[in-house]
Amino acid sequence: MCMILKIYDLMGIEYMVYDVQKNKTEFDAEQIQLLCNRRNGVGADRFVMIMGNMQQRISFCVWDETGRSVEISDKDKMVFACYLKDHSYTKDQTEITGKLGDKAALDSQLPAEKALVTEVRLTDAFVQRMEQKDKKQEGFAC
């Protein structure tokens, strides 16, 4: 089972973006911490989980590298908007404005060309490590 993540490097901050619709799995705080860990995981400063699809309302939540849920910042909104554009979730700027509001939609246009994007595919072994963490907590995220 291969899971696909995107890493957006925007203004010196690494955002790990995970689309639940494409991967069919949600993560808990401990798994997010493992993913964001630069030594034992993939490594990132922020973790953005995209939820919903074209037929539903698309939303997102953000965690820091420790797996703690945090308030969504303007830069988080920029990354979300970049992801929506990159993956054809939106057809035009009007849709992004509707999802984020005028200021965030305007700001999201500025850094899109400057964001470096890397695709990361998690190996079966890494996914198994995450499943083991999940079983220890008796949850079923993976």
JOVEN-V351677 format. One record per residue. N is the residue number from 1. RES is the residue in three letters. PHI is phi in whole degrees, -180 to 180 (999 if undefined). Layout:
# JOVEN-V351677
((N	RES	PHI) (N	RES	PHI))
This chain:
# JOVEN-V351677
((1	MET	999) (2	CYS	-105) (3	MET	-108) (4	ILE	-112) (5	LEU	-124) (6	LYS	-119) (7	ILE	-109) (8	TYR	-105) (9	ASP	-101) (10	LEU	-127) (11	MET	54) (12	GLY	83) (13	ILE	-113) (14	GLU	-94) (15	TYR	-111) (16	MET	-92) (17	VAL	-110) (18	TYR	-126) (19	ASP	-101) (20	VAL	-61) (21	GLN	-59) (22	LYS	-82) (23	ASN	-112) (24	LYS	64) (25	THR	-139) (26	GLU	-107) (27	PHE	-108) (28	ASP	-97) (29	ALA	-61) (30	GLU	-67) (31	GLN	-70) (32	ILE	-64) (33	GLN	-61) (34	LEU	-63) (35	LEU	-61) (36	CYS	-79) (37	ASN	-66) (38	ARG	-77) (39	ARG	-92) (40	ASN	-108) (41	GLY	-123) (42	VAL	-86) (43	GLY	102) (44	ALA	-169) (45	ASP	-88) (46	ARG	-136) (47	PHE	-121) (48	VAL	-114) (49	MET	-106) (50	ILE	-92) (51	MET	-127) (52	GLY	100) (53	ASN	-150) (54	MET	-62) (55	GLN	-84) (56	GLN	-103) (57	ARG	-72) (58	ILE	-89) (59	SER	-138) (60	PHE	-153) (61	CYS	-128) (62	VAL	-131) (63	TRP	-127) (64	ASP	-87) (65	GLU	-68) (66	THR	-91) (67	GLY	87) (68	ARG	-90) (69	SER	-64) (70	VAL	-128) (71	GLU	-69) (72	ILE	-74) (73	SER	-98) (74	ASP	-63) (75	LYS	-66) (76	ASP	-60) (77	LYS	-64) (78	MET	-63) (79	VAL	-64) (80	PHE	-58) (81	ALA	-63) (82	CYS	-61) (83	TYR	-63) (84	LEU	-59) (85	LYS	-67) (86	ASP	-62) (87	HIS	-112) (88	SER	56) (89	TYR	-78) (90	THR	-127) (91	LYS	-95) (92	ASP	-154) (93	GLN	-65) (94	THR	-61) (95	GLU	-66) (96	ILE	-65) (97	THR	-60) (98	GLY	-64) (99	LYS	-82) (100	LEU	-113) (101	GLY	97) (102	ASP	-59) (103	LYS	-64) (104	ALA	-65) (105	ALA	-66) (106	LEU	-66) (107	ASP	-61) (108	SER	-68) (109	GLN	-74) (110	LEU	-68) (111	PRO	-90) (112	ALA	-55) (113	GLU	-72) (114	LYS	-91) (115	ALA	-78) (116	LEU	-90) (117	VAL	-121) (118	THR	-127) (119	GLU	-92) (120	VAL	-121) (121	ARG	-113) (122	LEU	-79) (123	THR	-75) (124	ASP	-59) (125	ALA	-62) (126	PHE	-68) (127	VAL	-62) (128	GLN	-63) (129	ARG	-60) (130	MET	-68) (131	GLU	-63) (132	GLN	-63) (133	LYS	-61) (134	ASP	-64) (135	LYS	-65) (136	LYS	-61) (137	GLN	-95) (138	GLU	57) (139	GLY	-109) (140	PHE	-137) (141	ALA	-76) (142	CYS	-109))
